Amino acid sequence: MKKITKIFLLILSFFILSEVIFSQPVQSKKFEFSTSASIWNVKFRDQETETLVNIPIRLGFFIYKGLEIEPELFLTIPEGEDLGYLLLASVSYNFRIFDKFIPFILAGGGYGNSEQSFSVAHDYGADIFAIHFGGGIKYLVSDSAALRMDYRFTKYLAEGYWLDRTDNNVFFGLSIFF
C-alpha cells in the first residue's frame, strides 16, 4: 500500500506542476481527456496470438509546449477474485508541425498486480511492473476536439523476471481539450 501512496503523490505532483508551467499544442487548453477502443494483439511464448478489445480512459496534462503527462488506471474487481489494478503513466511529446495533424511519441511505465489484458488479476502473487513505448497521431476536428490513433508496445516484469509476454496495442479514439 505504501507503493501506491508514493505513486499517488508523484501523480499529484505532476498535477500541481501542470498548473504552474503550462503550454500546449492547442492554444488556451492545458488538459486532454481521451477515450478510445483498443485492439490488442497478445502473444505468449509457444501459444497462439490472442486479440482483445478494451476501452481505456486517460487524462493528459500539458506541462510545457507539446510535453504531456498522461496517467491511466486499469482497474477490475472480478467476482470472487482479488482486485486487479495497473497504474500507468506516460510522458508524450506532441509535434505541432502540421495545421490539423499532431504526431506524437510516448514512453512510460506502471505498477500493479495484474497485466493489462482486461486488468484481471493473475495468480502471480507478486508486484508487476510494465514499460511501454509508442506513438501516434491526432487529427484536430475543432479547437477543442481531435480524433486520435496510437500504437503501444508493452513488456511486463514480475519477481525480477520478464514475463513471457509482449503486448502490441492499437488505440482508436477521441480527445477533448479543455
C-alpha atoms as an extended CHARMM CRD file, in Angstrom:
* protein
*
       178  EXT
         1         1  MET       CA              0.0000000000        0.0000000000        0.0000000000  PROA      1               0.0000000000
         2         2  LYS       CA              2.9480000000        2.3500000000        0.5960000000  PROA      2               0.0000000000
         3         3  LYS       CA              3.9720000000        1.9950000000       -3.0600000000  PROA      3               0.0000000000
         4         4  ILE       CA              0.5060000000        3.0760000000       -4.1980000000  PROA      4               0.0000000000
         5         5  THR       CA              0.7020000000        6.1150000000       -1.9010000000  PROA      5               0.0000000000
         6         6  LYS       CA              4.0790000000        7.0840000000       -3.3910000000  PROA      6               0.0000000000
         7         7  ILE       CA              2.7190000000        6.7260000000       -6.9230000000  PROA      7               0.0000000000
         8         8  PHE       CA             -0.3410000000        8.7960000000       -5.9870000000  PROA      8               0.0000000000
         9         9  LEU       CA              1.8860000000       11.5630000000       -4.5570000000  PROA      9               0.0000000000
        10        10  LEU       CA              4.0210000000       11.5230000000       -7.7090000000  PROA      10              0.0000000000
        11        11  ILE       CA              0.9390000000       11.9400000000       -9.9270000000  PROA      11              0.0000000000
        12        12  LEU       CA             -0.3650000000       14.6910000000       -7.6290000000  PROA      12              0.0000000000
        13        13  SER       CA              2.9760000000       16.4950000000       -8.0680000000  PROA      13              0.0000000000
        14        14  PHE       CA              2.5030000000       16.3630000000      -11.8490000000  PROA      14              0.0000000000
        15        15  PHE       CA             -0.9830000000       17.8910000000      -11.4010000000  PROA      15              0.0000000000
        16        16  ILE       CA              0.4820000000       20.7980000000       -9.4190000000  PROA      16              0.0000000000
        17        17  LEU       CA              3.3660000000       21.2180000000      -11.8740000000  PROA      17              0.0000000000
        18        18  SER       CA              0.9290000000       21.3990000000      -14.7870000000  PROA      18              0.0000000000
        19        19  GLU       CA             -0.8550000000       24.2980000000      -13.0440000000  PROA      19              0.0000000000
        20        20  VAL       CA              2.3950000000       26.2430000000      -12.6280000000  PROA      20              0.0000000000
        21        21  ILE       CA              4.0260000000       25.6390000000      -16.0240000000  PROA      21              0.0000000000
        22        22  PHE       CA              1.5940000000       25.2100000000      -18.9010000000  PROA      22              0.0000000000
        23        23  SER       CA              1.8000000000       25.3170000000      -22.6410000000  PROA      23              0.0000000000
        24        24  GLN       CA              0.2120000000       23.0410000000      -25.1970000000  PROA      24              0.0000000000
        25        25  PRO       CA             -0.2900000000       22.4230000000      -28.8950000000  PROA      25              0.0000000000
        26        26  VAL       CA             -3.9350000000       23.6070000000      -28.7240000000  PROA      26              0.0000000000
        27        27  GLN       CA             -3.9860000000       27.2770000000      -27.6610000000  PROA      27              0.0000000000
        28        28  SER       CA             -5.5090000000       28.0620000000      -24.2290000000  PROA      28              0.0000000000
        29        29  LYS       CA             -6.0880000000       24.3510000000      -23.4570000000  PROA      29              0.0000000000
        30        30  LYS       CA             -3.9360000000       22.5890000000      -20.8660000000  PROA      30              0.0000000000
        31        31  PHE       CA             -5.8110000000       19.3020000000      -20.3140000000  PROA      31              0.0000000000
        32        32  GLU       CA             -6.7010000000       16.4610000000      -22.6410000000  PROA      32              0.0000000000
        33        33  PHE       CA             -9.3750000000       13.8850000000      -21.8170000000  PROA      33              0.0000000000
        34        34  SER       CA             -9.3180000000       10.9200000000      -24.1740000000  PROA      34              0.0000000000
        35        35  THR       CA            -11.0630000000        7.6460000000      -24.5750000000  PROA      35              0.0000000000
        36        36  SER       CA            -10.5350000000        5.0440000000      -27.2290000000  PROA      36              0.0000000000
        37        37  ALA       CA            -11.2240000000        1.4940000000      -28.1980000000  PROA      37              0.0000000000
        38        38  SER       CA             -8.0430000000       -0.5310000000      -28.1350000000  PROA      38              0.0000000000
        39        39  ILE       CA             -7.4210000000       -3.6650000000      -30.0930000000  PROA      39              0.0000000000
        40        40  TRP       CA             -4.7130000000       -5.7890000000      -28.5040000000  PROA      40              0.0000000000
        41        41  ASN       CA             -2.6340000000       -8.4640000000      -30.0840000000  PROA      41              0.0000000000
        42        42  VAL       CA             -1.1250000000      -10.6230000000      -27.3020000000  PROA      42              0.0000000000
        43        43  LYS       CA              1.3630000000      -13.4430000000      -27.7660000000  PROA      43              0.0000000000
        44        44  PHE       CA              2.5800000000      -15.7740000000      -25.0380000000  PROA      44              0.0000000000
        45        45  ARG       CA              5.5910000000      -17.9880000000      -25.6640000000  PROA      45              0.0000000000
        46        46  ASP       CA              4.6710000000      -21.1790000000      -27.5460000000  PROA      46              0.0000000000
        47        47  GLN       CA              0.9950000000      -20.1590000000      -27.8090000000  PROA      47              0.0000000000
        48        48  GLU       CA             -1.1860000000      -18.6790000000      -30.4900000000  PROA      48              0.0000000000
        49        49  THR       CA             -1.7900000000      -14.9440000000      -30.7030000000  PROA      49              0.0000000000
        50        50  GLU       CA             -4.8960000000      -13.6070000000      -28.9190000000  PROA      50              0.0000000000
        51        51  THR       CA             -6.7900000000      -10.4590000000      -29.9160000000  PROA      51              0.0000000000
        52        52  LEU       CA             -8.5110000000       -8.4880000000      -27.1210000000  PROA      52              0.0000000000
        53        53  VAL       CA            -10.5990000000       -5.2880000000      -27.0140000000  PROA      53              0.0000000000
        54        54  ASN       CA            -10.7360000000       -2.6970000000      -24.1940000000  PROA      54              0.0000000000
        55        55  ILE       CA            -11.9120000000        0.9120000000      -23.6920000000  PROA      55              0.0000000000
        56        56  PRO       CA             -9.4070000000        2.8860000000      -21.5490000000  PROA      56              0.0000000000
        57        57  ILE       CA             -9.8630000000        6.4420000000      -20.2630000000  PROA      57              0.0000000000
        58        58  ARG       CA             -6.9280000000        8.8500000000      -19.9170000000  PROA      58              0.0000000000
        59        59  LEU       CA             -6.4610000000       12.3870000000      -18.6250000000  PROA      59              0.0000000000
        60        60  GLY       CA             -3.4530000000       14.2590000000      -20.0050000000  PROA      60              0.0000000000
        61        61  PHE       CA             -1.7930000000       17.3850000000      -18.6010000000  PROA      61              0.0000000000
        62        62  PHE       CA              0.2880000000       19.6290000000      -20.8610000000  PROA      62              0.0000000000
        63        63  ILE       CA              3.2710000000       20.8780000000      -18.8670000000  PROA      63              0.0000000000
        64        64  TYR       CA              5.4830000000       22.5860000000      -21.4510000000  PROA      64              0.0000000000
        65        65  LYS       CA              4.7400000000       23.2180000000      -25.1210000000  PROA      65              0.0000000000
        66        66  GLY       CA              3.8990000000       19.7580000000      -26.5320000000  PROA      66              0.0000000000
        67        67  LEU       CA              5.1290000000       17.8420000000      -23.4570000000  PROA      67              0.0000000000
        68        68  GLU       CA              2.2910000000       15.9410000000      -21.7820000000  PROA      68              0.0000000000
        69        69  ILE       CA              1.8730000000       13.6670000000      -18.7480000000  PROA      69              0.0000000000
        70        70  GLU       CA             -0.8580000000       11.0790000000      -19.2790000000  PROA      70              0.0000000000
        71        71  PRO       CA             -1.8360000000        8.8390000000      -16.3150000000  PROA      71              0.0000000000
        72        72  GLU       CA             -4.0710000000        5.7860000000      -16.7940000000  PROA      72              0.0000000000
        73        73  LEU       CA             -5.6410000000        3.3710000000      -14.3440000000  PROA      73              0.0000000000
        74        74  PHE       CA             -6.7860000000       -0.0810000000      -15.3650000000  PROA      74              0.0000000000
        75        75  LEU       CA             -8.9520000000       -1.4230000000      -12.5490000000  PROA      75              0.0000000000
        76        76  THR       CA            -11.0490000000       -4.5950000000      -12.2770000000  PROA      76              0.0000000000
        77        77  ILE       CA            -12.9330000000       -6.1480000000       -9.3900000000  PROA      77              0.0000000000
        78        78  PRO       CA            -13.7450000000       -9.6240000000      -10.7160000000  PROA      78              0.0000000000
        79        79  GLU       CA            -16.3760000000      -11.5950000000       -8.8510000000  PROA      79              0.0000000000
        80        80  GLY       CA            -14.7060000000      -13.9940000000       -6.4050000000  PROA      80              0.0000000000
        81        81  GLU       CA            -11.1570000000      -12.8620000000       -7.2530000000  PROA      81              0.0000000000
        82        82  ASP       CA             -8.6440000000      -10.3030000000       -5.9820000000  PROA      82              0.0000000000
        83        83  LEU       CA             -8.7350000000       -6.6860000000       -7.1080000000  PROA      83              0.0000000000
        84        84  GLY       CA             -6.7120000000       -6.2390000000      -10.2920000000  PROA      84              0.0000000000
        85        85  TYR       CA             -5.0360000000       -2.9120000000      -10.9760000000  PROA      85              0.0000000000
        86        86  LEU       CA             -2.3470000000       -1.4350000000      -13.1490000000  PROA      86              0.0000000000
        87        87  LEU       CA             -1.4570000000        2.2460000000      -12.7880000000  PROA      87              0.0000000000
        88        88  LEU       CA              0.3840000000        3.5690000000      -15.8360000000  PROA      88              0.0000000000
        89        89  ALA       CA              1.8680000000        6.9630000000      -16.5930000000  PROA      89              0.0000000000
        90        90  SER       CA              3.1420000000        8.0840000000      -19.9790000000  PROA      90              0.0000000000
        91        91  VAL       CA              5.2150000000       11.0620000000      -20.9840000000  PROA      91              0.0000000000
        92        92  SER       CA              4.4310000000       12.1160000000      -24.5310000000  PROA      92              0.0000000000
        93        93  TYR       CA              5.5660000000       14.8530000000      -26.8520000000  PROA      93              0.0000000000
        94        94  ASN       CA              3.1080000000       16.3050000000      -29.3660000000  PROA      94              0.0000000000
        95        95  PHE       CA              4.7000000000       17.7700000000      -32.5150000000  PROA      95              0.0000000000
        96        96  ARG       CA              2.5800000000       20.6520000000      -33.8210000000  PROA      96              0.0000000000
        97        97  ILE       CA              4.1950000000       20.6160000000      -37.2560000000  PROA      97              0.0000000000
        98        98  PHE       CA              1.0050000000       20.4700000000      -39.3510000000  PROA      98              0.0000000000
        99        99  ASP       CA             -2.1480000000       22.5810000000      -39.1220000000  PROA      99              0.0000000000
       100       100  LYS       CA             -4.6220000000       19.7910000000      -38.2640000000  PROA      100             0.0000000000
       101       101  PHE       CA             -2.3570000000       16.7510000000      -37.7310000000  PROA      101             0.0000000000
       102       102  ILE       CA             -0.3740000000       16.3750000000      -34.4880000000  PROA      102             0.0000000000
       103       103  PRO       CA              2.0110000000       13.3870000000      -34.4370000000  PROA      103             0.0000000000
       104       104  PHE       CA              3.2560000000       12.2950000000      -31.0080000000  PROA      104             0.0000000000
       105       105  ILE       CA              5.6420000000        9.8460000000      -29.3530000000  PROA      105             0.0000000000
       106       106  LEU       CA              5.3170000000        8.3980000000      -25.8570000000  PROA      106             0.0000000000
       107       107  ALA       CA              7.0750000000        6.2840000000      -23.2730000000  PROA      107             0.0000000000
       108       108  GLY       CA              6.0710000000        5.2610000000      -19.8040000000  PROA      108             0.0000000000
       109       109  GLY       CA              5.6430000000        2.6380000000      -17.2100000000  PROA      109             0.0000000000
       110       110  GLY       CA              3.4990000000        1.4720000000      -14.4000000000  PROA      110             0.0000000000
       111       111  TYR       CA              2.9410000000       -0.6940000000      -11.3680000000  PROA      111             0.0000000000
       112       112  GLY       CA              0.1920000000       -3.0410000000      -10.3100000000  PROA      112             0.0000000000
       113       113  ASN       CA             -0.7940000000       -6.5870000000       -9.5360000000  PROA      113             0.0000000000
       114       114  SER       CA             -2.1180000000       -7.5330000000      -12.9640000000  PROA      114             0.0000000000
       115       115  GLU       CA             -1.2450000000       -7.4620000000      -16.6010000000  PROA      115             0.0000000000
       116       116  GLN       CA             -3.1450000000       -5.1140000000      -18.8460000000  PROA      116             0.0000000000
       117       117  SER       CA             -5.4120000000       -7.6210000000      -20.6280000000  PROA      117             0.0000000000
       118       118  PHE       CA             -8.7890000000       -6.6600000000      -19.1730000000  PROA      118             0.0000000000
       119       119  SER       CA             -6.7960000000       -5.8680000000      -15.9630000000  PROA      119             0.0000000000
       120       120  VAL       CA             -7.7970000000       -9.1810000000      -14.4450000000  PROA      120             0.0000000000
       121       121  ALA       CA             -5.5340000000      -10.0780000000      -11.5200000000  PROA      121             0.0000000000
       122       122  HSD       CA             -3.4710000000      -13.1140000000      -12.3770000000  PROA      122             0.0000000000
       123       123  ASP       CA             -2.1770000000      -15.5800000000       -9.8140000000  PROA      123             0.0000000000
       124       124  TYR       CA              1.4000000000      -14.2730000000       -9.6890000000  PROA      124             0.0000000000
       125       125  GLY       CA              1.3540000000      -13.2950000000       -6.0120000000  PROA      125             0.0000000000
       126       126  ALA       CA              3.8780000000      -10.5640000000       -6.8890000000  PROA      126             0.0000000000
       127       127  ASP       CA              4.1410000000       -6.9740000000       -7.9490000000  PROA      127             0.0000000000
       128       128  ILE       CA              4.0600000000       -6.3710000000      -11.6930000000  PROA      128             0.0000000000
       129       129  PHE       CA              5.8940000000       -3.5550000000      -13.4340000000  PROA      129             0.0000000000
       130       130  ALA       CA              5.2010000000       -2.5360000000      -17.0150000000  PROA      130             0.0000000000
       131       131  ILE       CA              7.0680000000       -0.4170000000      -19.5360000000  PROA      131             0.0000000000
       132       132  HSD       CA              5.6730000000        0.8040000000      -22.8280000000  PROA      132             0.0000000000
       133       133  PHE       CA              6.7340000000        2.8040000000      -25.8730000000  PROA      133             0.0000000000
       134       134  GLY       CA              4.7540000000        4.0730000000      -28.8040000000  PROA      134             0.0000000000
       135       135  GLY       CA              3.4910000000        6.8810000000      -30.9410000000  PROA      135             0.0000000000
       136       136  GLY       CA              0.5210000000        8.0790000000      -32.8920000000  PROA      136             0.0000000000
       137       137  ILE       CA             -1.3080000000       10.9460000000      -34.4990000000  PROA      137             0.0000000000
       138       138  LYS       CA             -4.1450000000       13.2870000000      -33.5370000000  PROA      138             0.0000000000
       139       139  TYR       CA             -6.3520000000       14.9790000000      -36.1290000000  PROA      139             0.0000000000
       140       140  LEU       CA             -7.9150000000       18.2260000000      -34.8800000000  PROA      140             0.0000000000
       141       141  VAL       CA            -11.5990000000       18.3900000000      -35.8370000000  PROA      141             0.0000000000
       142       142  SER       CA            -12.0330000000       21.6580000000      -33.8770000000  PROA      142             0.0000000000
       143       143  ASP       CA            -10.1560000000       23.8040000000      -31.3500000000  PROA      143             0.0000000000
       144       144  SER       CA            -11.2890000000       21.5010000000      -28.5640000000  PROA      144             0.0000000000
       145       145  ALA       CA            -11.5590000000       18.0000000000      -30.1070000000  PROA      145             0.0000000000
       146       146  ALA       CA             -9.3880000000       15.5640000000      -32.0480000000  PROA      146             0.0000000000
       147       147  LEU       CA             -9.5600000000       12.0540000000      -33.4130000000  PROA      147             0.0000000000
       148       148  ARG       CA             -6.5770000000       10.0060000000      -32.2860000000  PROA      148             0.0000000000
       149       149  MET       CA             -4.8060000000        6.8050000000      -33.1580000000  PROA      149             0.0000000000
       150       150  ASP       CA             -1.8130000000        5.4170000000      -31.3280000000  PROA      150             0.0000000000
       151       151  TYR       CA              0.2910000000        2.2850000000      -31.0150000000  PROA      151             0.0000000000
       152       152  ARG       CA              1.9640000000        0.9160000000      -27.8690000000  PROA      152             0.0000000000
       153       153  PHE       CA              4.4530000000       -1.8680000000      -27.2570000000  PROA      153             0.0000000000
       154       154  THR       CA              4.2870000000       -3.1310000000      -23.6320000000  PROA      154             0.0000000000
       155       155  LYS       CA              6.5220000000       -5.5310000000      -21.6550000000  PROA      155             0.0000000000
       156       156  TYR       CA              5.9490000000       -6.8210000000      -18.0780000000  PROA      156             0.0000000000
       157       157  LEU       CA              8.3390000000       -7.6170000000      -15.2230000000  PROA      157             0.0000000000
       158       158  ALA       CA              7.3430000000       -9.7370000000      -12.1830000000  PROA      158             0.0000000000
       159       159  GLU       CA              9.5540000000      -11.0220000000       -9.3540000000  PROA      159             0.0000000000
       160       160  GLY       CA             12.6350000000       -9.7430000000      -11.1850000000  PROA      160             0.0000000000
       161       161  TYR       CA             11.8650000000      -11.6690000000      -14.3910000000  PROA      161             0.0000000000
       162       162  TRP       CA             10.4240000000      -10.5040000000      -17.6880000000  PROA      162             0.0000000000
       163       163  LEU       CA              7.1460000000      -12.2920000000      -18.3240000000  PROA      163             0.0000000000
       164       164  ASP       CA              6.9100000000      -14.3520000000      -21.4920000000  PROA      164             0.0000000000
       165       165  ARG       CA              4.5280000000      -11.8580000000      -22.9900000000  PROA      165             0.0000000000
       166       166  THR       CA              4.5020000000       -8.7120000000      -25.0890000000  PROA      166             0.0000000000
       167       167  ASP       CA              1.5040000000       -6.5530000000      -25.9550000000  PROA      167             0.0000000000
       168       168  ASN       CA              1.0780000000       -4.6760000000      -29.2150000000  PROA      168             0.0000000000
       169       169  ASN       CA             -1.8540000000       -2.2840000000      -28.7230000000  PROA      169             0.0000000000
       170       170  VAL       CA             -3.5400000000       -0.0680000000      -31.3020000000  PROA      170             0.0000000000
       171       171  PHE       CA             -5.9060000000        2.6250000000      -29.9610000000  PROA      171             0.0000000000
       172       172  PHE       CA             -8.5520000000        4.4940000000      -31.9870000000  PROA      172             0.0000000000
       173       173  GLY       CA            -10.4200000000        7.2440000000      -30.1700000000  PROA      173             0.0000000000
       174       174  LEU       CA            -11.3910000000       10.7900000000      -29.3820000000  PROA      174             0.0000000000
       175       175  SER       CA             -9.6150000000       13.5460000000      -27.4130000000  PROA      175             0.0000000000
       176       176  ILE       CA            -11.2870000000       16.5500000000      -25.8310000000  PROA      176             0.0000000000
       177       177  PHE       CA             -9.1020000000       19.5410000000      -24.9050000000  PROA      177             0.0000000000
       178       178  PHE       CA            -10.0580000000       21.8920000000      -22.0810000000  PROA      178             0.0000000000
